Amino acid sequence: MRLELDAGNTRIKWRLCDHRGRFDGGLDIKAAVESKPTWISLVEDVWVSSVHEEHNHWITEHFPQAKFAHSQVAHSGLSNSYEDPHKMGVDRWLAMLSAWDKNPDGVNIVVDAGTAITLDIVDAFGRHVGGYICPGFHMMKSNLLASTSKVLAQSQWQIGRAPGQSTQQCVDHGIQDMVACWIEHHRAMQPEAKVWMTGGNGEALASLLAEPVELVPDLVLDGLYVHFSK
């Protein structure tokens, strides 16, 4: 058994694999471990993508055999644009690595919609052209509401892009339309690109776009397999 972990800013997503592929998985490995599953004793390898130091302590305490992935200068034909590649978030690197592995020799735009929203562009030669890091949906909304006294909205979201007819819609649709327009702008600049979407808000964001994208919730975990196996 192999346990794959994607430790983000808010949670540790997990996937358990055997020789046939995915065996089990979920969004919160801590809760899974607390339930004392029988598969714990069968885990041999633990592969980790982590951007959160506190999560790292918990992971190494419970899985001392854990191997942590790190962003690299290059791997499997993909090259990093950072002067110091290790300063790139490993989740971004692994998502690009997975996209490149699935679509080599093509232009790839990789969007990870989580606590932050990242967008990275890889050209047809496997070169990371560069990327962007922006606040995620919830961060934008909470900052807007905390900084204004007369803009009031509930925490739940109304999904859509049409002009709002209530403050709730104006806030929710405004944020979503802004992000969707940003992604569509980059897609228009690279019309031959394949757009990959992942992250906790990936499905909602994908539904807002005018053109379909490749929605792969486990894109970072797929990148772990490329990182350690190829």
C-alpha positions as a printed NumPy array, in Angstrom:
array([[  0.   ,   0.   ,   0.   ],
       [  1.095,   3.552,  -0.792],
       [ -0.341,   6.626,   0.923],
       [ -0.215,   9.913,  -0.985],
       [ -0.789,  13.181,   0.885],
       [ -1.509,  16.693,  -0.39 ],
       [ -1.08 ,  19.008,   2.607],
       [ -2.437,  22.417,   1.685],
       [ -3.094,  25.51 ,   3.761],
       [ -6.294,  24.189,   5.318],
       [ -6.373,  20.399,   5.07 ],
       [ -4.484,  17.238,   4.146],
       [ -6.061,  15.465,   1.213],
       [ -5.168,  11.779,   0.912],
       [ -5.236,   8.879,  -1.491],
       [ -4.428,   5.253,  -0.715],
       [ -3.184,   3.138,  -3.616],
       [ -2.338,  -0.499,  -4.157],
       [ -0.846,  -2.18 ,  -7.225],
       [ -4.172,  -1.827,  -9.056],
       [ -4.577,   1.903,  -8.437],
       [ -6.638,   4.013,  -6.035],
       [ -7.955,   1.999,  -3.106],
       [ -9.407,   4.732,  -0.887],
       [ -9.114,   8.458,  -0.246],
       [-10.595,  11.583,   1.263],
       [-10.2  ,  15.233,   2.154],
       [ -8.965,  14.909,   5.762],
       [ -6.281,  12.35 ,   6.615],
       [ -6.281,  13.386,  10.28 ],
       [ -9.916,  12.367,  10.668],
       [ -9.225,   9.158,   8.758],
       [ -6.325,   8.229,  11.047],
       [ -8.384,   8.976,  14.169],
       [-10.876,   6.323,  13.067],
       [ -8.019,   3.767,  13.24 ],
       [ -8.545,   2.138,   9.82 ],
       [ -7.176,  -1.364,   9.268],
       [ -5.126,  -0.244,   6.274],
       [ -2.765,   1.86 ,   8.431],
       [ -0.553,  -1.127,   9.232],
       [ -0.36 ,  -2.053,   5.545],
       [  1.075,   1.276,   4.362],
       [  4.661,   0.898,   3.169],
       [  5.342,   4.11 ,   1.251],
       [  4.111,   7.614,   2.088],
       [  4.574,  10.345,  -0.517],
       [  3.882,  13.925,   0.513],
       [  3.276,  17.286,  -1.103],
       [  3.165,  19.924,   1.629],
       [  3.06 ,  23.712,   1.824],
       [  2.287,  23.848,   5.546],
       [  4.935,  23.331,   8.242],
       [  2.496,  22.372,  11.01 ],
       [  1.082,  19.631,   8.819],
       [  4.623,  18.341,   8.298],
       [  5.093,  17.737,  12.032],
       [  1.863,  15.74 ,  12.225],
       [  2.744,  13.721,   9.124],
       [  6.229,  12.749,  10.303],
       [  4.879,  11.866,  13.75 ],
       [  2.285,   9.478,  12.335],
       [  4.194,   8.329,   9.246],
       [  7.946,   8.38 ,   9.935],
       [  8.59 ,   6.736,   6.558],
       [  7.167,   9.779,   4.745],
       [  9.062,  11.125,   1.713],
       [  8.477,  14.808,   0.96 ],
       [  8.513,  16.047,  -2.626],
       [ 10.35 ,  19.271,  -3.474],
       [ 10.204,  21.584,  -6.46 ],
       [ 13.005,  20.859,  -8.902],
       [ 15.05 ,  22.525, -11.609],
       [ 13.658,  20.041, -14.126],
       [ 11.956,  16.652, -14.279],
       [ 10.613,  14.483, -17.104],
       [ 11.006,  17.27 , -19.674],
       [  9.453,  20.015, -17.542],
       [ 11.716,  22.91 , -16.519],
       [ 11.226,  25.445, -13.734],
       [ 11.428,  29.198, -14.447],
       [ 12.351,  30.182, -10.872],
       [ 15.932,  31.297, -10.263],
       [ 15.7  ,  29.303,  -7.034],
       [ 13.322,  26.424,  -7.91 ],
       [ 12.938,  25.367,  -4.277],
       [ 11.084,  28.617,  -3.581],
       [  8.205,  27.525,  -5.79 ],
       [  5.353,  25.895,  -3.888],
       [  5.665,  22.165,  -4.414],
       [  1.927,  21.84 ,  -5.075],
       [  2.274,  24.133,  -8.095],
       [  5.264,  22.186,  -9.366],
       [  3.545,  18.819,  -8.971],
       [  0.346,  20.024, -10.649],
       [  2.394,  21.209, -13.638],
       [  4.39 ,  17.987, -13.649],
       [  1.177,  15.985, -13.783],
       [ -0.319,  18.137, -16.544],
       [  2.881,  17.888, -18.6  ],
       [  2.965,  14.111, -18.117],
       [ -0.635,  13.843, -19.33 ],
       [ -0.168,  16.294, -22.212],
       [  3.514,  16.384, -23.225],
       [  4.625,  18.583, -26.11 ],
       [  1.527,  20.743, -25.728],
       [  0.823,  24.098, -24.11 ],
       [ -0.691,  23.672, -20.653],
       [ -2.392,  26.182, -18.362],
       [ -2.704,  24.833, -14.817],
       [ -5.156,  26.425, -12.381],
       [ -5.317,  25.398,  -8.721],
       [ -8.298,  27.007,  -6.999],
       [ -7.779,  26.58 ,  -3.28 ],
       [ -7.099,  28.98 ,  -0.402],
       [ -5.118,  30.87 ,  -3.03 ],
       [ -5.694,  30.611,  -6.765],
       [ -2.616,  29.874,  -8.824],
       [ -2.282,  29.903, -12.601],
       [  0.835,  28.562, -14.3  ],
       [  1.691,  28.381, -17.991],
       [  3.884,  25.686, -19.54 ],
       [  4.837,  26.015, -23.206],
       [  5.06 ,  23.218, -25.76 ],
       [  8.751,  22.708, -24.947],
       [  8.031,  21.981, -21.292],
       [  9.246,  25.368, -20.107],
       [  7.415,  27.024, -17.239],
       [  6.767,  30.451, -18.743],
       [  5.642,  31.86 , -15.404],
       [  2.592,  32.091, -13.224],
       [  0.339,  34.029, -10.889],
       [ -0.777,  33.706,  -7.264],
       [ -4.004,  35.436,  -6.244],
       [ -6.343,  35.285,  -3.24 ],
       [ -8.89 ,  32.492,  -3.395],
       [-12.66 ,  32.981,  -3.423],
       [-13.107,  32.861,   0.345],
       [-10.113,  35.074,   1.036],
       [-11.359,  37.747,  -1.369],
       [-14.822,  37.672,   0.138],
       [-13.745,  37.728,   3.771],
       [-11.303,  40.589,   3.139],
       [-13.943,  42.592,   1.285],
       [-16.539,  42.155,   4.023],
       [-14.024,  42.85 ,   6.806],
       [-12.876,  46.085,   5.146],
       [-16.306,  47.571,   4.408],
       [-19.065,  48.541,   6.824],
       [-22.044,  48.616,   4.459],
       [-21.317,  45.673,   2.182],
       [-23.045,  42.762,   3.885],
       [-23.276,  39.194,   2.586],
       [-23.672,  35.698,   3.981],
       [-20.809,  33.208,   3.994],
       [-22.564,  30.805,   1.597],
       [-22.03 ,  31.387,  -2.112],
       [-24.417,  32.107,  -4.962],
       [-22.726,  30.62 ,  -8.   ],
       [-22.892,  32.727, -11.148],
       [-21.469,  35.587, -13.206],
       [-24.513,  37.666, -14.133],
       [-24.784,  41.229, -12.789],
       [-26.029,  40.983,  -9.222],
       [-29.512,  42.105,  -8.131],
       [-28.736,  41.982,  -4.42 ],
       [-25.636,  42.741,  -2.362],
       [-25.087,  39.   ,  -1.92 ],
       [-25.138,  38.424,  -5.678],
       [-23.042,  41.51 ,  -6.385],
       [-20.303,  40.256,  -4.058],
       [-20.404,  36.592,  -5.059],
       [-20.857,  37.075,  -8.793],
       [-18.355,  39.922,  -8.845],
       [-15.59 ,  37.781,  -7.381],
       [-16.414,  34.789,  -9.548],
       [-16.726,  36.812, -12.756],
       [-13.415,  38.551, -12.084],
       [-11.564,  35.247, -11.655],
       [-13.323,  33.612, -14.616],
       [-12.493,  36.585, -16.872],
       [ -8.856,  36.374, -15.799],
       [ -8.633,  32.691, -16.746],
       [-10.476,  33.228, -20.033],
       [ -8.088,  36.071, -20.863],
       [ -5.09 ,  33.75 , -20.547],
       [ -6.853,  31.031, -22.483],
       [ -7.527,  33.533, -25.3  ],
       [ -3.816,  34.433, -25.334],
       [ -2.933,  30.72 , -25.649],
       [ -5.822,  29.276, -27.713],
       [ -3.962,  26.013, -28.315],
       [ -3.477,  25.417, -24.588],
       [ -5.106,  22.674, -22.571],
       [ -6.51 ,  24.126, -19.354],
       [ -6.294,  21.986, -16.223],
       [ -8.346,  22.759, -13.125],
       [ -7.851,  21.418,  -9.607],
       [ -8.277,  22.524,  -5.983],
       [-11.158,  22.708,  -3.532],
       [-12.996,  25.353,  -5.577],
       [-11.958,  23.872,  -8.906],
       [-15.319,  22.363,  -9.77 ],
       [-17.226,  25.585,  -9.001],
       [-14.74 ,  27.68 , -10.975],
       [-14.784,  25.289, -13.94 ],
       [-18.583,  25.559, -14.109],
       [-18.294,  29.333, -14.568],
       [-16.072,  29.242, -17.636],
       [-17.338,  29.651, -21.172],
       [-15.263,  26.729, -22.484],
       [-14.728,  23.315, -20.836],
       [-11.523,  22.486, -18.967],
       [ -9.913,  19.281, -17.728],
       [-11.115,  19.031, -14.118],
       [ -8.708,  16.756, -12.208],
       [ -9.254,  16.953,  -8.415],
       [ -6.165,  14.779,  -7.755],
       [ -3.787,  16.627, -10.084],
       [ -1.236,  17.285,  -7.307],
       [ -1.378,  13.672,  -6.115],
       [ -0.932,  12.499,  -9.708],
       [  2.159,  14.7  ,  -9.799],
       [  3.558,  12.867,  -6.78 ],
       [  3.513,   9.659,  -8.782],
       [  5.445,  11.299, -11.631],
       [  7.897,  12.863,  -9.154],
       [  8.774,   9.648,  -7.35 ],
       [  8.296,   7.042, -10.094],
       [  9.558,   8.572, -13.34 ]])
